[in-house]
Amino acid sequence: MSAGEWLDSFPGVRRHEPLARHSQFGVGGPAEWFITTRETTVLAELLRRCSDSGVPVTVLGAGSNTLISDDGIDGLVVRHDDRTLRVADEHTVELGAGCMMPRVALDCASRGLAGVEFGIGVPGTLGASVYGNAGAFGTEMSDVLIDCTSLDARGEPLTLTAAECDFGYRRSRFKDDLRDNAIVSARLRVHADDPDQVRARTDAIQAERKATQPYGIRSLGSVFKNPLDDKAGRLIEAAELKGRRSGGAQISPKHANFIVNVDHATAADVLALVHIAHDTVQERFGVNLEREIIVLGKQHSDDHRG
Ligand SMILES: Cc1cc2nc3c(=O)[nH]c(=O)nc-3n(C[C@H](O)[C@H](O)[C@H](O)COP(=O)(O)OP(=O)(O)OC[C@H]3O[C@@H](n4cnc5c(N)ncnc54)[C@H](O)[C@@H]3O)c2cc1C
């Protein structure tokens, strides 16, 4: 009997779910087991029982920052899809981890709440944006987070203030000592402003994004973090890699720090380009680019190059 056989009869759990459906890049093999839930109590029960039975758990958001292995992911993949957005008072919004950041930005703008306009540029969930301290156009999650609640591997809740999350550039404790925790909700700090002004700032960010980044084509966002005092895109472009292809993946001709899916790309195609970009920039400029995209699943998970 396999350790996770009980999952086959757990309500809502599916076997061999193709994860390409849950990846904005459209790539990824099957999850051994998969569930989408809005219920924190269900997530807590799943975490506890998986911990008891030794089944690995992977939490997935909107799949906008992850490259999922062509061979899929062992164990249970959970998407916590609570999209609750509640205005607690004129300084605080309470959000479920499944809220999409662009929707948060637009909803807050329509209510005349400023501070989260940057969310329009982050096409992922609130939970993952806390996990990776997502940011755009000068604001990061760490600038607006009041606190967040997660469940540990036993399903026990833990609430941390922003200071306790130990945020850095695209990092938090959830990538480190709290890597087994699933973020379920957060409270963000906002302030009252004229709805038209907030919306105008949100639209300006969106326009800037469309002008400078590949838009309307599948990508994973920035592939590498920017090194100190430089830009990964500038370095990859200077290495003459814009437009370089591997299988169905291409280094975007518009922005060199993006890889786009031009023709049924595989995870292996993307990783080949990641390695080419990393190694060429290292050879030419002596800069060791650090990968921003997250690689999940079998076969590639031990490959931290770049
Ligand atoms: C076109 C494009 C533009 C982008 N622009 C930006 C940008 O300007 N700034 C920026 O910061 N990012 C950007 N991104 C990247 C991405 O949108 C962000 O990193 C976003 O926060 C990821 O959200 P997600 O829900 O898609 O996460 P996923 O890709 O689903 O997951 C990312 C990681 O978070 C973990 N995770 C997911 N949910 C949870 C949870 N509830 N609890 C704990 N861990 C969790 C996953 O295990 C995974 O390791 C861009 C991506 C694209 C495709």
The ligand as an SDF file (V2000), in Angstrom:
LIG
                    3D

 53 58  0  0  0  0  0  0  0  0999 V2000
    4.5340   38.1900  -17.2280 C   0  0  0  0  0  0  0  0  0  0  0  0
    4.9930   38.0870  -15.8090 C   0  0  0  0  0  0  0  0  0  0  0  0
    5.4020   39.2270  -15.1490 C   0  0  0  0  0  0  0  0  0  0  0  0
    5.8440   39.1510  -13.8150 C   0  0  0  0  0  0  0  0  0  0  0  0
    6.2390   40.2890  -13.1860 N   0  0  0  0  0  0  0  0  0  0  0  0
    6.6390   40.2190  -11.8970 C   0  0  0  0  0  0  0  0  0  0  0  0
    7.0480   41.3990  -11.2020 C   0  0  0  0  0  0  0  0  0  0  0  0
    7.0190   42.5060  -11.7370 O   0  0  0  0  0  0  0  0  0  0  0  0
    7.4590   41.2690   -9.9160 N   0  0  0  0  0  0  0  0  0  0  0  0
    7.4910   40.0650   -9.2870 C   0  0  0  0  0  0  0  0  0  0  0  0
    7.8730   40.0270   -8.1080 O   0  0  0  0  0  0  0  0  0  0  0  0
    7.1270   38.9450   -9.9180 N   0  0  0  0  0  0  0  0  0  0  0  0
    6.7000   38.9880  -11.1970 C   0  0  0  0  0  0  0  0  0  0  0  0
    6.3280   37.8430  -11.8420 N   0  0  0  0  0  0  0  0  0  0  0  0
    6.4670   36.5470  -11.1530 C   0  0  0  0  0  0  0  0  0  0  0  0
    5.2430   36.0790  -10.3780 C   0  0  0  0  0  0  0  0  0  0  0  0
    4.0290   36.6470  -10.8810 O   0  0  0  0  0  0  0  0  0  0  0  0
    5.3690   36.3770   -8.8900 C   0  0  0  0  0  0  0  0  0  0  0  0
    6.5150   35.7660   -8.3750 O   0  0  0  0  0  0  0  0  0  0  0  0
    4.1420   35.8730   -8.1170 C   0  0  0  0  0  0  0  0  0  0  0  0
    4.2400   36.2810   -6.7660 O   0  0  0  0  0  0  0  0  0  0  0  0
    4.0240   34.3580   -8.1700 C   0  0  0  0  0  0  0  0  0  0  0  0
    2.6980   34.0330   -7.8480 O   0  0  0  0  0  0  0  0  0  0  0  0
    2.0640   32.6240   -8.2670 P   0  0  0  0  0  0  0  0  0  0  0  0
    0.7910   32.5050   -7.5010 O   0  0  0  0  0  0  0  0  0  0  0  0
    1.9620   32.5050   -9.7170 O   0  0  0  0  0  0  0  0  0  0  0  0
    3.1490   31.6330   -7.6790 O   0  0  0  0  0  0  0  0  0  0  0  0
    3.5680   30.1910   -8.1950 P   0  0  0  0  0  0  0  0  0  0  0  0
    4.3710   30.3210   -9.4240 O   0  0  0  0  0  0  0  0  0  0  0  0
    2.3740   29.3050   -8.2490 O   0  0  0  0  0  0  0  0  0  0  0  0
    4.4930   29.7420   -6.9760 O   0  0  0  0  0  0  0  0  0  0  0  0
    5.7060   30.4100   -6.7120 C   0  0  0  0  0  0  0  0  0  0  0  0
    6.3270   29.8270   -5.4370 C   0  0  0  0  0  0  0  0  0  0  0  0
    5.5080   30.1770   -4.3350 O   0  0  0  0  0  0  0  0  0  0  0  0
    5.1650   29.0060   -3.5940 C   0  0  0  0  0  0  0  0  0  0  0  0
    3.8110   29.2350   -3.1040 N   0  0  0  0  0  0  0  0  0  0  0  0
    2.7100   29.4770   -3.8590 C   0  0  0  0  0  0  0  0  0  0  0  0
    1.6450   29.7130   -3.0740 N   0  0  0  0  0  0  0  0  0  0  0  0
    2.0750   29.5900   -1.7940 C   0  0  0  0  0  0  0  0  0  0  0  0
    1.4460   29.6880   -0.5180 C   0  0  0  0  0  0  0  0  0  0  0  0
    0.1300   29.9600   -0.4050 N   0  0  0  0  0  0  0  0  0  0  0  0
    2.1870   29.4620    0.6010 N   0  0  0  0  0  0  0  0  0  0  0  0
    3.5060   29.1780    0.4940 C   0  0  0  0  0  0  0  0  0  0  0  0
    4.1750   29.0770   -0.6750 N   0  0  0  0  0  0  0  0  0  0  0  0
    3.4630   29.2690   -1.8060 C   0  0  0  0  0  0  0  0  0  0  0  0
    5.2520   27.8590   -4.6020 C   0  0  0  0  0  0  0  0  0  0  0  0
    5.5040   26.6130   -3.9510 O   0  0  0  0  0  0  0  0  0  0  0  0
    6.4250   28.3050   -5.4530 C   0  0  0  0  0  0  0  0  0  0  0  0
    7.6400   27.9220   -4.8230 O   0  0  0  0  0  0  0  0  0  0  0  0
    5.8780   37.8870  -13.1560 C   0  0  0  0  0  0  0  0  0  0  0  0
    5.4420   36.7380  -13.8440 C   0  0  0  0  0  0  0  0  0  0  0  0
    5.0050   36.8350  -15.1500 C   0  0  0  0  0  0  0  0  0  0  0  0
    4.5440   35.5930  -15.8450 C   0  0  0  0  0  0  0  0  0  0  0  0
  1  2  1  0
  2  3  1  0
  2 52  2  0
  3  4  2  0
  4  5  1  0
  4 50  1  0
  5  6  2  0
  6  7  1  0
  6 13  1  0
  7  8  2  0
  7  9  1  0
  9 10  1  0
 10 11  2  0
 10 12  1  0
 12 13  2  0
 13 14  1  0
 14 15  1  0
 14 50  1  0
 15 16  1  0
 16 17  1  0
 16 18  1  0
 18 19  1  0
 18 20  1  0
 20 21  1  0
 20 22  1  0
 22 23  1  0
 23 24  1  0
 24 25  2  0
 24 26  1  0
 24 27  1  0
 27 28  1  0
 28 29  2  0
 28 30  1  0
 28 31  1  0
 31 32  1  0
 32 33  1  0
 33 34  1  0
 33 48  1  0
 34 35  1  0
 35 36  1  0
 35 46  1  0
 36 37  1  0
 36 45  1  0
 37 38  2  0
 38 39  1  0
 39 40  1  0
 39 45  2  0
 40 41  1  0
 40 42  2  0
 42 43  1  0
 43 44  2  0
 44 45  1  0
 46 47  1  0
 46 48  1  0
 48 49  1  0
 50 51  2  0
 51 52  1  0
 52 53  1  0
M  END
$$$$
